[in-house]
Amino acid sequence: MKRHSARIRPAPRRARSSPVAARPRRQNGWTLIEMLTVLIILAVVTAVGARLMSGMFRSYFTARDITNSDAQARVAFERMTRELRQIRSATATDLDVASAAQVRFTDSDGNGVCFYRDAATNRLMRSADGPATACGATSPQPLADFVTGLNFFYYANDGSTTTAAPASVYYVTVRVNVQDNDVTDTLRATIHPRNF
């Protein structure tokens, strides 16, 4: 028997691979560091956006409250000045000037009217009480909220001399202070009653 000898060839040598090439092929996706970076960026953007939105809402609600209280005060103030023009006469029976915090008078129709501030509720009030009765005794009505001050000043016909005598009153000055959310507004008017 004859033996055949076959030459065995050595396997071709592979080139030595570098450590980078030895790594397995990268899968599509993100690494943990990339995910954490994205989460941190999103957290910062969300925090800044939430702070801006919070400031905008707070500003909106504050402006709305101030507008509401200012509108209430202006409507009440206009009503008060309109009624003060209707004082029947400058006599002690028709006008009480004893207090700078309230005014009591009788209008041209003979109705008693009193404007005063309820200090317990900070409201501008109107009641149907004339000079002979105490304010708030007859059907008190709230006219405006957030009123922190109400003052009346009575002037003679020169417009600068204050007076405490009803017969010498020619002008009545009204000052109303309104405060809501740390914002103060002052309404002021000088009225000359038509029948004086």
C-alpha positions in Angstrom: 0.0 0.0 0.0 1.1 3.2 -0.9 1.0 6.0 1.3 0.2 9.3 0.1 1.6 12.2 1.9 -0.2 15.4 1.6 1.4 18.5 2.5 -0.5 20.3 5.2 -0.4 23.9 4.8 -0.5 26.1 7.8 -3.5 28.3 8.2 -3.0 31.9 7.0 -2.1 34.0 9.9 -4.4 36.8 10.9 -3.0 40.1 11.5 -3.0 40.9 15.2 -6.0 42.9 16.0 -5.8 46.1 18.0 -7.8 46.4 21.3 -10.3 48.7 19.5 -10.9 46.3 16.8 -11.3 43.5 19.4 -14.4 45.1 20.8 -17.7 43.7 19.7 -19.5 45.8 17.2 -21.5 48.7 18.8 -25.3 48.3 19.0 -27.6 51.1 18.1 -28.7 52.9 21.4 -27.4 55.2 24.1 -24.9 54.8 26.8 -25.7 55.4 30.4 -23.7 58.6 30.4 -25.6 60.0 27.4 -28.9 59.2 29.1 -27.9 60.9 32.3 -26.7 64.0 30.4 -30.1 64.2 28.6 -32.0 63.8 31.9 -29.9 66.5 33.6 -30.5 68.9 30.7 -34.2 68.2 30.7 -34.4 68.8 34.5 -32.7 72.2 34.2 -34.9 73.3 31.3 -38.0 72.1 33.2 -37.0 73.9 36.4 -36.4 77.2 34.5 -39.7 76.8 32.7 -41.6 76.1 35.9 -40.1 79.1 37.5 -41.1 81.4 34.6 -44.6 80.0 34.5 -45.0 80.4 38.2 -43.9 84.0 38.0 -46.3 84.7 35.1 -49.3 83.1 36.9 -48.5 85.0 40.1 -48.2 88.3 38.1 -51.5 87.6 36.3 -53.4 86.9 39.5 -52.0 89.9 41.3 -52.9 92.2 38.4 -56.4 90.7 38.3 -56.9 91.3 42.0 -55.6 94.8 41.8 -57.8 95.6 38.8 -60.8 94.2 40.5 -60.3 96.1 43.8 -59.5 99.3 41.9 -62.6 99.0 39.8 -64.8 98.4 42.9 -63.3 101.4 44.6 -63.8 103.7 41.5 -67.4 102.7 41.1 -68.1 103.3 44.8 -66.1 106.5 44.7 -68.2 107.8 41.8 -71.4 106.9 43.5 -70.3 108.7 46.7 -69.3 111.9 44.9 -72.5 111.9 42.9 -74.6 111.6 46.1 -72.5 114.2 47.9 -73.5 116.7 45.1 -77.1 116.2 46.2 -76.7 117.5 49.8 -79.9 119.4 50.5 -78.4 122.4 52.3 -75.5 123.5 54.4 -77.3 123.4 57.7 -76.7 121.3 60.8 -79.9 119.5 60.2 -78.9 118.4 56.7 -75.1 118.0 57.0 -73.0 116.6 59.9 -69.3 117.7 59.6 -68.3 116.5 63.1 -66.3 113.6 61.8 -63.5 113.4 59.3 -64.0 109.6 59.0 -67.6 109.6 57.9 -70.2 111.9 56.4 -73.9 112.0 57.2 -76.3 114.2 55.2 -79.8 114.5 53.9 -80.1 114.5 50.1 -82.3 116.8 48.0 -85.1 114.2 48.1 -85.1 114.1 51.9 -83.4 110.8 52.3 -80.7 110.2 54.9 -77.3 109.1 53.6 -74.2 108.1 55.4 -70.8 107.0 54.0 -68.3 105.4 56.3 -65.6 102.8 56.5 -66.1 99.5 58.4 -62.7 99.0 60.0 -63.4 95.4 60.8 -63.9 94.4 57.2 -62.0 97.2 55.4 -65.2 98.1 53.4 -66.6 101.3 52.2 -70.2 101.3 53.4 -73.4 103.3 52.7 -76.4 103.4 54.9 -79.7 105.3 55.0 -78.8 107.2 58.1 -78.9 111.0 58.1 -77.4 113.5 60.5 -79.7 112.6 63.3 -78.8 108.8 63.5 -75.6 106.8 63.8 -74.0 105.5 60.6 -74.7 101.8 59.9 -78.0 101.6 61.8 -80.3 101.6 58.8 -79.8 99.2 55.9 -76.0 99.3 55.5 -74.7 98.4 52.1 -71.1 97.5 51.2 -69.8 99.5 48.2 -66.1 98.5 48.0 -63.6 96.1 49.6 -60.0 96.7 50.5 -60.6 100.3 51.7 -57.9 101.1 54.2 -58.7 104.8 54.6 -61.6 107.2 54.2 -61.3 110.9 55.0 -63.6 113.9 54.5 -62.4 117.5 54.6 -64.7 120.5 54.6 -63.7 123.8 53.1 -65.1 127.3 53.1 -65.7 129.1 49.8 -62.1 130.2 49.4 -61.2 126.5 48.9 -58.3 126.4 51.4 -59.7 127.1 54.8 -61.1 124.1 56.6 -64.3 124.6 58.6 -66.3 122.7 61.1 -69.4 124.8 60.8 -72.0 123.3 58.4 -73.2 126.8 57.4 -69.8 127.7 56.1 -69.1 124.5 54.1 -68.7 125.2 50.4 -66.5 122.3 49.3 -66.3 118.7 50.5 -63.1 116.8 49.7 -63.1 113.0 49.8 -60.0 110.8 50.0 -60.3 107.0 49.7 -57.3 104.7 50.1 -57.4 101.3 48.6 -54.8 98.6 49.2 -54.7 95.1 47.7 -51.6 92.8 47.4 -49.2 95.5 48.7 -50.4 98.0 46.1 -51.9 101.2 47.3 -54.2 103.5 45.3 -55.6 106.8 46.5 -58.8 108.3 45.0 -59.5 112.0 45.8 -62.1 114.4 44.7 -63.4 117.8 45.7 -67.1 118.3 45.4 -69.2 121.4 45.4 -72.8 120.4 46.4 -75.3 121.9 44.0 -77.5 123.4 46.6 -74.8 125.4 48.5 
